[in-house]
Amino acid sequence: MGSRPIKIVTGFRRSGKSFLVQQVARRLLDAGQILPANLLYLNLEDFRLMEVNSPERLNRLYELFLNVSAKPGKRLLIFDEIQNVPDWDRFIRTIYERDGETTEIILTGSNSELLSSELGSNLAGRFVEFPLMPFSFQEFLAYRGVRVMATADYYRQRQALSRLFTEYLSHGGLPEVFDIPAQEARLSYLSGIVSKVILDDVVRRFRVDNVALLEKLFHYLMAGAGCVITFASLARRAKALGIKTKTETIIAYCGYLLKTFALCEVNRFSWKQNRVFSDTRKYYGIDPGLISLYRSSEENLALRLEHAVFLELRRRGATVYYGTNDTGRELDFLAAEGGRNFDRYQVAVTLTADDERRELGAFALADPYLGNGENFFLSLDEGEEVRDWQGVAIQRRHLIKWLLALA
């Protein structure tokens, strides 16, 4: 805070954006940096503000704030879910240019178009994005009052951590879920969020006609999160269910869901230019709890572990791909955190003698052009070692310890 660029907090619904910006406001007020009279907070999903549906009406509220409340000194303006006002960027640009020296502006939004076409040239170069994801496992533990600062803490609390990890995989990291005691109520809460995303953020915003197809598509992608798909295969699947559609429609609908932050897309890695436009890809949900709406919590633990690893790589700022060769052998993730060195990750529940060739052999996919990245095999096995597999050094790590960044 204190710098001139507009701050834009983006992320999935109910991931804590409003709470975060309210905390920022509270700290500035407590520190005396902002007078209460100079704080304007508008939640543009509040039904009382439904008629604020244009830059002109938004400006009337701002002028009222200036004339009735504001006093000399620094001002803080917070516009929550700003994407609900069409052409909002024209209004924000005007404030920024006119009052930017004395006014701090914070926006939140649940749609990635905030940072693309909607901004156009109006706010280009004038904002800083702060993407916010649902809680990580480490943040979930902190909320529960569990401190794991060193490996010794892990071993001392190993059984409790295993139980809490199972809970996290099942319920996810949306903060309001944590205090809902009953499983049925948690699922109802998550289902309500998904309905809000589909109906408000996709159907109304993008004028989607085939709501049934959109719902089935999201269901299918969450139930099969982490599976390799093509748009054509999704279209065939829809037709098999009796839903008429085209591949182009599937592409559009997946794009809409990506813009709501509900989905994350992972493309196949290749240095070959002609594969950049391949439609082979994977999808993951932005939160582990979303899978529980479409799969039981006991179902396919390996896929849930893979999901958790992907989300952690995203949190760490990595660019993530998956790897595969022409015979179908797959490497779960190739991830680069800056530079051109890619670390390679394979994820499983356990490593048995029967699985070694399939699981460890995937690291042979490592491309010599990937640089000096490391190889990680993550599982729930307690034994950790550096394993040599056919001349490839592979670090076997306990998945929970890796999530907690414990050596």
C-alpha positions as a Markdown table, in Angstrom:
| # | Residue | x | y | z |
|---|---|---|---|---|
| 1 | Met | 0.0 | 0.0 | 0.0 |
| 2 | Gly | 1.0 | 3.6 | -0.4 |
| 3 | Ser | 2.1 | 3.3 | -4.0 |
| 4 | Arg | 0.0 | 4.9 | -6.8 |
| 5 | Pro | -0.9 | 1.9 | -9.0 |
| 6 | Ile | -4.4 | 0.6 | -8.7 |
| 7 | Lys | -4.5 | -2.7 | -6.7 |
| 8 | Ile | -6.7 | -5.4 | -8.2 |
| 9 | Val | -7.3 | -8.5 | -6.1 |
| 10 | Thr | -8.6 | -11.4 | -8.3 |
| 11 | Gly | -9.7 | -14.9 | -7.5 |
| 12 | Phe | -12.5 | -17.5 | -7.2 |
| 13 | Arg | -15.7 | -16.6 | -5.4 |
| 14 | Arg | -15.6 | -16.9 | -1.6 |
| 15 | Ser | -11.8 | -17.3 | -1.5 |
| 16 | Gly | -11.4 | -14.4 | 0.8 |
| 17 | Lys | -11.0 | -11.3 | -1.4 |
| 18 | Ser | -13.5 | -9.2 | 0.5 |
| 19 | Phe | -12.0 | -10.2 | 3.9 |
| 20 | Leu | -8.5 | -9.4 | 2.7 |
| 21 | Val | -9.3 | -5.8 | 1.4 |
| 22 | Gln | -11.3 | -5.2 | 4.6 |
| 23 | Gln | -8.3 | -6.2 | 6.7 |
| 24 | Val | -6.1 | -3.8 | 4.7 |
| 25 | Ala | -8.6 | -1.0 | 5.3 |
| 26 | Arg | -8.8 | -1.8 | 9.0 |
| 27 | Arg | -5.0 | -1.7 | 9.4 |
| 28 | Leu | -4.8 | 1.6 | 7.6 |
| 29 | Leu | -7.5 | 3.0 | 9.9 |
| 30 | Asp | -5.8 | 1.6 | 13.0 |
| 31 | Ala | -2.5 | 3.1 | 12.0 |
| 32 | Gly | -4.1 | 6.5 | 11.4 |
| 33 | Gln | -3.1 | 6.6 | 7.8 |
| 34 | Ile | -6.7 | 7.0 | 6.7 |
| 35 | Leu | -9.5 | 8.9 | 8.4 |
| 36 | Pro | -12.8 | 6.9 | 8.7 |
| 37 | Ala | -14.5 | 9.7 | 6.8 |
| 38 | Asn | -12.1 | 9.1 | 3.9 |
| 39 | Leu | -12.9 | 5.5 | 3.4 |
| 40 | Leu | -15.4 | 4.5 | 0.7 |
| 41 | Tyr | -16.2 | 0.7 | 0.5 |
| 42 | Leu | -18.8 | -0.5 | -2.0 |
| 43 | Asn | -19.8 | -4.1 | -2.4 |
| 44 | Leu | -21.3 | -4.1 | -5.8 |
| 45 | Glu | -23.1 | -7.4 | -5.2 |
| 46 | Asp | -25.1 | -5.8 | -2.4 |
| 47 | Phe | -28.7 | -5.8 | -3.6 |
| 48 | Arg | -29.0 | -2.2 | -2.3 |
| 49 | Leu | -26.5 | -1.2 | -5.1 |
| 50 | Met | -28.3 | -3.1 | -7.9 |
| 51 | Glu | -29.1 | 0.2 | -9.6 |
| 52 | Val | -25.4 | 1.2 | -9.7 |
| 53 | Asn | -25.1 | -0.3 | -13.1 |
| 54 | Ser | -23.1 | 2.3 | -15.1 |
| 55 | Pro | -20.0 | 4.4 | -14.7 |
| 56 | Glu | -22.2 | 7.5 | -14.4 |
| 57 | Arg | -24.2 | 6.1 | -11.4 |
| 58 | Leu | -20.9 | 4.9 | -9.8 |
| 59 | Asn | -19.6 | 8.4 | -10.2 |
| 60 | Arg | -22.7 | 9.9 | -8.5 |
| 61 | Leu | -21.9 | 7.8 | -5.4 |
| 62 | Tyr | -18.3 | 8.9 | -5.5 |
| 63 | Glu | -19.2 | 12.6 | -5.8 |
| 64 | Leu | -21.6 | 12.1 | -2.9 |
| 65 | Phe | -18.8 | 10.7 | -0.8 |
| 66 | Leu | -16.6 | 13.6 | -1.7 |
| 67 | Asn | -19.2 | 16.2 | -0.9 |
| 68 | Val | -20.7 | 14.7 | 2.3 |
| 69 | Ser | -18.1 | 12.5 | 4.0 |
| 70 | Ala | -14.6 | 13.1 | 2.8 |
| 71 | Lys | -12.2 | 15.4 | 4.6 |
| 72 | Pro | -8.7 | 16.7 | 3.6 |
| 73 | Gly | -6.1 | 14.0 | 3.5 |
| 74 | Lys | -5.5 | 10.6 | 2.0 |
| 75 | Arg | -8.5 | 8.7 | 0.7 |
| 76 | Leu | -9.1 | 4.9 | 0.3 |
| 77 | Leu | -11.6 | 3.6 | -2.3 |
| 78 | Ile | -12.6 | -0.1 | -2.3 |
| 79 | Phe | -14.9 | -1.4 | -5.0 |
| 80 | Asp | -15.7 | -5.1 | -4.4 |
| 81 | Glu | -16.7 | -7.2 | -7.4 |
| 82 | Ile | -16.3 | -4.3 | -9.7 |
| 83 | Gln | -17.0 | -6.4 | -12.8 |
| 84 | Asn | -20.7 | -6.1 | -12.0 |
| 85 | Val | -20.7 | -2.5 | -13.4 |
| 86 | Pro | -20.4 | -2.4 | -17.2 |
| 87 | Asp | -17.6 | -0.1 | -18.4 |
| 88 | Trp | -16.3 | 0.4 | -14.9 |
| 89 | Asp | -12.8 | 0.9 | -16.1 |
| 90 | Arg | -13.7 | 4.4 | -17.6 |
| 91 | Phe | -14.8 | 5.5 | -14.2 |
| 92 | Ile | -11.7 | 4.2 | -12.4 |
| 93 | Arg | -9.4 | 5.7 | -15.1 |
| 94 | Thr | -11.1 | 9.1 | -14.4 |
| 95 | Ile | -10.5 | 8.9 | -10.6 |
| 96 | Tyr | -7.0 | 7.7 | -11.1 |
| 97 | Glu | -6.0 | 10.6 | -13.4 |
| 98 | Arg | -7.9 | 13.2 | -11.5 |
| 99 | Asp | -7.4 | 12.2 | -7.8 |
| 100 | Gly | -4.7 | 9.6 | -7.9 |
| 101 | Glu | -2.1 | 11.6 | -6.0 |
| 102 | Thr | -4.4 | 11.6 | -2.9 |
| 103 | Thr | -6.5 | 8.5 | -3.5 |
| 104 | Glu | -5.7 | 4.8 | -3.0 |
| 105 | Ile | -7.9 | 2.5 | -5.2 |
| 106 | Ile | -8.4 | -1.2 | -4.5 |
| 107 | Leu | -10.6 | -3.4 | -6.7 |
| 108 | Thr | -11.7 | -7.0 | -6.4 |
| 109 | Gly | -13.1 | -9.2 | -9.1 |
| 110 | Ser | -14.1 | -12.8 | -9.7 |
| 111 | Asn | -13.5 | -12.8 | -13.4 |
| 112 | Ser | -10.1 | -12.8 | -15.2 |
| 113 | Glu | -11.4 | -10.4 | -17.9 |
| 114 | Leu | -10.7 | -7.7 | -15.3 |
| 115 | Leu | -7.1 | -8.1 | -16.5 |
| 116 | Ser | -7.7 | -8.6 | -20.2 |
| 117 | Ser | -10.2 | -7.3 | -22.7 |
| 118 | Glu | -12.2 | -5.2 | -20.2 |
| 119 | Leu | -9.3 | -3.1 | -19.3 |
| 120 | Gly | -8.3 | -2.5 | -22.9 |
| 121 | Ser | -6.1 | 0.5 | -23.0 |
| 122 | Asn | -7.9 | 2.4 | -20.2 |
| 123 | Leu | -5.9 | 1.0 | -17.3 |
| 124 | Ala | -3.0 | -0.6 | -19.0 |
| 125 | Gly | 0.2 | 0.0 | -17.0 |
| 126 | Arg | -1.8 | 1.6 | -14.2 |
| 127 | Phe | -2.6 | -1.5 | -12.0 |
| 128 | Val | -0.9 | -4.3 | -10.0 |
| 129 | Glu | -2.7 | -7.6 | -9.7 |
| 130 | Phe | -2.8 | -9.7 | -6.5 |
| 131 | Pro | -4.2 | -13.1 | -7.4 |
| 132 | Leu | -5.8 | -14.9 | -4.4 |
| 133 | Met | -6.3 | -18.6 | -4.2 |
| 134 | Pro | -8.2 | -20.6 | -1.6 |
| 135 | Phe | -6.2 | -21.7 | 1.4 |
| 136 | Ser | -3.2 | -24.0 | 1.0 |
| 137 | Phe | -2.8 | -26.9 | 3.3 |
| 138 | Gln | -0.3 | -24.9 | 5.3 |
| 139 | Glu | -2.8 | -22.0 | 5.6 |
| 140 | Phe | -5.5 | -24.5 | 6.6 |
| 141 | Leu | -3.3 | -25.8 | 9.4 |
| 142 | Ala | -2.6 | -22.3 | 10.6 |
| 143 | Tyr | -6.3 | -21.6 | 10.7 |
| 144 | Arg | -6.7 | -24.7 | 12.8 |
| 145 | Gly | -4.0 | -23.5 | 15.2 |
| 146 | Val | -1.5 | -26.2 | 14.1 |
| 147 | Arg | 2.1 | -25.0 | 13.8 |
| 148 | Val | 4.5 | -27.0 | 11.7 |
| 149 | Met | 7.7 | -25.0 | 11.4 |
| 150 | Ala | 10.2 | -27.8 | 11.3 |
| 151 | Thr | 10.5 | -31.5 | 10.5 |
| 152 | Ala | 10.4 | -32.3 | 14.2 |
| 153 | Asp | 7.0 | -30.6 | 14.4 |
| 154 | Tyr | 5.8 | -32.8 | 11.7 |
| 155 | Tyr | 6.9 | -36.1 | 13.3 |
| 156 | Arg | 5.5 | -35.0 | 16.7 |
| 157 | Gln | 2.0 | -34.4 | 15.1 |
| 158 | Arg | 2.1 | -36.9 | 12.3 |
| 159 | Gln | -1.2 | -38.7 | 13.0 |
| 160 | Ala | -3.1 | -35.4 | 13.5 |
| 161 | Leu | -1.5 | -34.0 | 10.3 |
| 162 | Ser | -2.6 | -37.1 | 8.3 |
| 163 | Arg | -6.2 | -36.7 | 9.6 |
| 164 | Leu | -6.2 | -33.0 | 8.8 |
| 165 | Phe | -4.8 | -33.6 | 5.3 |
| 166 | Thr | -7.6 | -36.0 | 4.6 |
| 167 | Glu | -10.1 | -33.3 | 5.8 |
| 168 | Tyr | -8.4 | -30.7 | 3.6 |
| 169 | Leu | -8.5 | -33.0 | 0.5 |
| 170 | Ser | -12.2 | -33.6 | 1.1 |
| 171 | His | -13.4 | -30.1 | 2.1 |
| 172 | Gly | -10.9 | -27.9 | 0.3 |
| 173 | Gly | -9.6 | -24.5 | 1.3 |
| 174 | Leu | -12.5 | -22.0 | 1.0 |
| 175 | Pro | -12.4 | -20.3 | 4.4 |
| 176 | Glu | -16.1 | -20.4 | 5.2 |
| 177 | Val | -16.1 | -24.2 | 4.8 |
| 178 | Phe | -13.9 | -24.7 | 7.8 |
| 179 | Asp | -16.5 | -23.9 | 10.4 |
| 180 | Ile | -19.3 | -25.9 | 8.8 |
| 181 | Pro | -19.5 | -29.1 | 10.9 |
| 182 | Ala | -21.7 | -31.4 | 8.8 |
| 183 | Gln | -20.5 | -32.9 | 5.6 |
| 184 | Glu | -23.9 | -32.5 | 3.9 |
| 185 | Ala | -23.9 | -28.8 | 4.8 |
| 186 | Arg | -20.4 | -28.3 | 3.5 |
| 187 | Leu | -21.4 | -29.9 | 0.2 |
| 188 | Ser | -24.5 | -27.7 | 0.0 |
| 189 | Tyr | -22.3 | -24.6 | 0.6 |
| 190 | Leu | -19.9 | -25.6 | -2.2 |
| 191 | Ser | -22.8 | -26.5 | -4.5 |
| 192 | Gly | -24.3 | -23.0 | -3.9 |
| 193 | Ile | -21.0 | -21.4 | -4.9 |
| 194 | Val | -20.8 | -23.5 | -8.1 |
| 195 | Ser | -24.4 | -22.5 | -9.0 |
| 196 | Lys | -23.5 | -18.9 | -8.4 |
| 197 | Val | -20.5 | -19.2 | -10.7 |
| 198 | Ile | -22.4 | -21.0 | -13.5 |
| 199 | Leu | -25.6 | -18.9 | -13.4 |
| 200 | Asp | -24.2 | -15.4 | -12.6 |
| 201 | Asp | -20.6 | -15.4 | -13.8 |
| 202 | Val | -21.1 | -17.5 | -16.9 |
| 203 | Val | -24.7 | -17.8 | -18.1 |
| 204 | Arg | -25.7 | -14.2 | -17.6 |
| 205 | Arg | -22.4 | -12.7 | -18.3 |
| 206 | Phe | -21.7 | -14.6 | -21.5 |
| 207 | Arg | -25.3 | -15.2 | -22.5 |
| 208 | Val | -25.0 | -18.9 | -22.5 |
| 209 | Asp | -28.0 | -20.7 | -24.0 |
| 210 | Asn | -27.3 | -24.3 | -23.2 |
| 211 | Val | -27.2 | -24.3 | -19.4 |
| 212 | Ala | -27.5 | -28.1 | -19.2 |
| 213 | Leu | -24.4 | -28.6 | -21.3 |
| 214 | Leu | -22.4 | -26.1 | -19.2 |
| 215 | Glu | -23.4 | -27.9 | -16.0 |
| 216 | Lys | -22.6 | -31.3 | -17.4 |
| 217 | Leu | -19.3 | -30.0 | -18.7 |
| 218 | Phe | -18.2 | -28.7 | -15.3 |
| 219 | His | -19.4 | -31.9 | -13.6 |
| 220 | Tyr | -17.4 | -34.0 | -16.1 |
| 221 | Leu | -14.2 | -31.9 | -15.8 |
| 222 | Met | -14.3 | -32.0 | -12.0 |
| 223 | Ala | -15.1 | -35.7 | -11.7 |
| 224 | Gly | -12.1 | -36.3 | -14.1 |
| 225 | Ala | -9.8 | -33.6 | -12.9 |
| 226 | Gly | -6.3 | -34.3 | -14.0 |
| 227 | Cys | -7.3 | -36.5 | -16.9 |
| 228 | Val | -6.0 | -35.8 | -20.4 |
| 229 | Ile | -8.9 | -34.6 | -22.6 |
| 230 | Thr | -9.5 | -33.0 | -26.0 |
| 231 | Phe | -12.3 | -30.7 | -26.9 |
| 232 | Ala | -13.5 | -33.1 | -29.5 |
| 233 | Ser | -13.7 | -35.9 | -27.0 |
| 234 | Leu | -15.8 | -33.7 | -24.7 |
| 235 | Ala | -18.1 | -32.9 | -27.5 |
| 236 | Arg | -18.5 | -36.6 | -28.3 |
| 237 | Arg | -19.2 | -37.3 | -24.6 |
| 238 | Ala | -21.9 | -34.7 | -24.6 |
| 239 | Lys | -23.6 | -36.2 | -27.6 |
| 240 | Ala | -23.5 | -39.6 | -26.0 |
| 241 | Leu | -25.5 | -38.1 | -23.2 |
| 242 | Gly | -28.0 | -36.8 | -25.7 |
| 243 | Ile | -26.9 | -33.2 | -25.6 |
| 244 | Lys | -26.4 | -31.7 | -29.1 |
| 245 | Thr | -23.3 | -29.5 | -29.4 |
| 246 | Lys | -20.3 | -28.6 | -31.4 |
| 247 | Thr | -16.6 | -28.7 | -30.5 |
| 248 | Glu | -16.5 | -24.9 | -30.9 |
| 249 | Thr | -19.2 | -24.6 | -28.2 |
| 250 | Ile | -17.2 | -26.8 | -25.8 |
| 251 | Ile | -14.1 | -24.6 | -26.4 |
| 252 | Ala | -16.1 | -21.5 | -25.6 |
| 253 | Tyr | -17.7 | -22.9 | -22.5 |
| 254 | Cys | -14.3 | -24.1 | -21.1 |
| 255 | Gly | -13.0 | -20.6 | -21.8 |
| 256 | Tyr | -15.8 | -19.1 | -19.8 |
| 257 | Leu | -15.2 | -21.4 | -16.8 |
| 258 | Leu | -11.5 | -20.5 | -16.9 |
| 259 | Lys | -12.4 | -16.8 | -16.7 |
| 260 | Thr | -14.3 | -17.4 | -13.4 |
| 261 | Phe | -11.1 | -19.0 | -11.9 |
| 262 | Ala | -13.1 | -22.1 | -11.2 |
| 263 | Leu | -10.9 | -24.1 | -13.6 |
| 264 | Cys | -7.2 | -24.2 | -14.2 |
| 265 | Glu | -5.8 | -25.4 | -17.5 |
| 266 | Val | -2.6 | -27.4 | -18.0 |
| 267 | Asn | -1.2 | -27.9 | -21.4 |
| 268 | Arg | 1.1 | -30.6 | -22.7 |
| 269 | Phe | 4.8 | -29.5 | -22.7 |
| 270 | Ser | 6.6 | -29.4 | -26.1 |
| 271 | Trp | 9.3 | -27.3 | -27.6 |
| 272 | Lys | 7.8 | -27.9 | -31.0 |
| 273 | Gln | 6.0 | -24.8 | -32.3 |
| 274 | Asn | 3.3 | -26.8 | -34.1 |
| 275 | Arg | 2.0 | -28.3 | -30.8 |
| 276 | Val | 1.3 | -24.9 | -29.2 |
| 277 | Phe | -2.2 | -25.0 | -30.6 |
| 278 | Ser | -2.9 | -28.7 | -29.7 |
| 279 | Asp | -6.2 | -29.1 | -27.9 |
| 280 | Thr | -4.9 | -31.9 | -25.7 |
| 281 | Arg | -4.9 | -30.6 | -22.1 |
| 282 | Lys | -5.8 | -31.3 | -18.5 |
| 283 | Tyr | -8.1 | -29.3 | -16.2 |
| 284 | Tyr | -8.1 | -29.0 | -12.4 |
| 285 | Gly | -10.4 | -27.2 | -10.1 |
| 286 | Ile | -9.2 | -24.2 | -8.2 |
| 287 | Asp | -10.0 | -25.9 | -4.9 |
| 288 | Pro | -9.9 | -29.6 | -3.8 |
| 289 | Gly | -13.3 | -29.3 | -2.3 |
| 290 | Leu | -15.0 | -28.9 | -5.7 |
| 291 | Ile | -14.1 | -32.5 | -6.6 |
| 292 | Ser | -16.1 | -33.7 | -3.6 |
| 293 | Leu | -19.3 | -32.5 | -5.3 |
| 294 | Tyr | -18.8 | -35.0 | -8.0 |
| 295 | Arg | -16.7 | -37.8 | -6.4 |
| 296 | Ser | -16.9 | -39.3 | -3.0 |
| 297 | Ser | -14.0 | -38.3 | -0.7 |
| 298 | Glu | -12.8 | -41.9 | -0.6 |
| 299 | Glu | -12.7 | -42.2 | -4.4 |
| 300 | Asn | -9.4 | -42.0 | -6.4 |
| 301 | Leu | -7.0 | -40.7 | -3.7 |
| 302 | Ala | -4.1 | -40.6 | -6.3 |
| 303 | Leu | -6.0 | -38.0 | -8.4 |
| 304 | Arg | -6.7 | -35.9 | -5.3 |
| 305 | Leu | -3.0 | -36.0 | -4.3 |
| 306 | Glu | -2.1 | -34.9 | -7.9 |
| 307 | His | -4.7 | -32.1 | -7.6 |
| 308 | Ala | -3.2 | -30.8 | -4.4 |
| 309 | Val | 0.4 | -30.8 | -5.8 |
| 310 | Phe | -0.8 | -28.9 | -8.9 |
| 311 | Leu | -2.4 | -26.2 | -6.8 |
| 312 | Glu | 0.7 | -25.9 | -4.6 |
| 313 | Leu | 2.9 | -25.4 | -7.7 |
| 314 | Arg | 0.5 | -22.7 | -8.9 |
| 315 | Arg | 0.7 | -21.0 | -5.5 |
| 316 | Arg | 4.5 | -21.0 | -5.7 |
| 317 | Gly | 4.3 | -19.1 | -9.0 |
| 318 | Ala | 5.3 | -22.0 | -11.3 |
| 319 | Thr | 4.4 | -22.3 | -14.9 |
| 320 | Val | 3.0 | -25.8 | -15.1 |
| 321 | Tyr | 2.8 | -28.3 | -17.9 |
| 322 | Tyr | 2.3 | -32.1 | -18.1 |
| 323 | Gly | 4.5 | -34.4 | -20.2 |
| 324 | Thr | 3.7 | -37.3 | -22.4 |
| 325 | Asn | 5.4 | -39.2 | -25.2 |
| 326 | Asp | 4.1 | -40.9 | -28.3 |
| 327 | Thr | 3.6 | -44.3 | -26.5 |
| 328 | Gly | 1.3 | -42.6 | -23.9 |
| 329 | Arg | 3.7 | -42.6 | -21.0 |
| 330 | Glu | 2.9 | -39.6 | -18.8 |
| 331 | Leu | 4.8 | -37.3 | -16.5 |
| 332 | Asp | 2.4 | -35.6 | -14.1 |
| 333 | Phe | 4.0 | -32.1 | -14.1 |
| 334 | Leu | 6.9 | -30.1 | -15.4 |
| 335 | Ala | 7.1 | -26.9 | -13.5 |
| 336 | Ala | 9.4 | -23.8 | -13.9 |
| 337 | Glu | 9.6 | -21.1 | -11.3 |
| 338 | Gly | 11.4 | -18.5 | -13.3 |
| 339 | Gly | 14.2 | -19.2 | -15.8 |
| 340 | Arg | 14.2 | -22.2 | -18.1 |
| 341 | Asn | 14.9 | -25.0 | -15.7 |
| 342 | Phe | 12.0 | -27.3 | -15.3 |
| 343 | Asp | 11.5 | -29.5 | -12.2 |
| 344 | Arg | 9.7 | -32.8 | -12.9 |
| 345 | Tyr | 7.0 | -34.3 | -10.6 |
| 346 | Gln | 5.4 | -37.6 | -10.4 |
| 347 | Val | 2.6 | -38.1 | -7.8 |
| 348 | Ala | 1.3 | -41.4 | -6.4 |
| 349 | Val | -0.2 | -42.7 | -3.1 |
| 350 | Thr | 2.6 | -45.2 | -2.7 |
| 351 | Leu | 5.5 | -46.8 | -4.6 |
| 352 | Thr | 5.4 | -50.6 | -4.9 |
| 353 | Ala | 7.9 | -52.8 | -6.6 |
| 354 | Asp | 5.3 | -53.5 | -9.3 |
| 355 | Asp | 4.8 | -49.8 | -10.0 |
| 356 | Glu | 8.5 | -48.7 | -10.2 |
| 357 | Arg | 8.9 | -49.1 | -13.9 |
| 358 | Arg | 5.7 | -47.2 | -14.7 |
| 359 | Glu | 6.1 | -44.4 | -12.1 |
| 360 | Leu | 9.9 | -43.9 | -12.2 |
| 361 | Gly | 10.2 | -44.6 | -15.8 |
| 362 | Ala | 8.2 | -41.5 | -16.5 |
| 363 | Phe | 11.2 | -39.4 | -15.6 |
| 364 | Ala | 12.9 | -40.7 | -18.8 |
| 365 | Leu | 10.6 | -38.2 | -20.6 |
| 366 | Ala | 12.9 | -35.5 | -19.3 |
| 367 | Asp | 13.9 | -33.5 | -22.3 |
| 368 | Pro | 17.6 | -32.6 | -22.4 |
| 369 | Tyr | 16.6 | -29.0 | -23.2 |
| 370 | Leu | 14.7 | -28.6 | -20.0 |
| 371 | Gly | 17.9 | -27.5 | -18.1 |
| 372 | Asn | 19.1 | -28.7 | -14.8 |
| 373 | Gly | 15.8 | -29.1 | -13.0 |
| 374 | Glu | 15.3 | -31.7 | -10.4 |
| 375 | Asn | 13.1 | -34.9 | -10.3 |
| 376 | Phe | 10.6 | -35.4 | -7.5 |
| 377 | Phe | 8.5 | -38.4 | -6.8 |
| 378 | Leu | 5.9 | -37.4 | -4.2 |
| 379 | Ser | 3.8 | -40.0 | -2.3 |
| 380 | Leu | 2.5 | -40.8 | 1.2 |
| 381 | Asp | 5.4 | -43.2 | 1.8 |
| 382 | Glu | 7.4 | -42.2 | 4.9 |
| 383 | Gly | 10.8 | -43.2 | 3.4 |
| 384 | Glu | 12.7 | -40.4 | 1.7 |
| 385 | Glu | 15.8 | -40.9 | -0.4 |
| 386 | Val | 17.5 | -39.9 | -3.6 |
| 387 | Arg | 17.0 | -42.8 | -5.9 |
| 388 | Asp | 19.0 | -43.6 | -9.0 |
| 389 | Trp | 16.7 | -45.0 | -11.7 |
| 390 | Gln | 18.5 | -46.0 | -14.9 |
| 391 | Gly | 20.9 | -43.1 | -14.5 |
| 392 | Val | 18.3 | -40.5 | -13.5 |
| 393 | Ala | 18.5 | -39.1 | -9.9 |
| 394 | Ile | 15.0 | -39.0 | -8.4 |
| 395 | Gln | 14.2 | -37.4 | -5.0 |
| 396 | Arg | 11.5 | -39.4 | -3.2 |
| 397 | Arg | 9.7 | -37.0 | -0.9 |
| 398 | His | 6.7 | -37.3 | 1.5 |
| 399 | Leu | 3.9 | -35.4 | -0.1 |
| 400 | Ile | 2.6 | -33.7 | 3.1 |
| 401 | Lys | 6.1 | -32.6 | 4.0 |
| 402 | Trp | 6.7 | -31.2 | 0.5 |
| 403 | Leu | 3.4 | -29.2 | 0.8 |
| 404 | Leu | 4.6 | -27.8 | 4.1 |
| 405 | Ala | 8.0 | -26.9 | 2.5 |
| 406 | Leu | 9.9 | -29.2 | 5.0 |
| 407 | Ala | 13.3 | -30.4 | 4.0 |
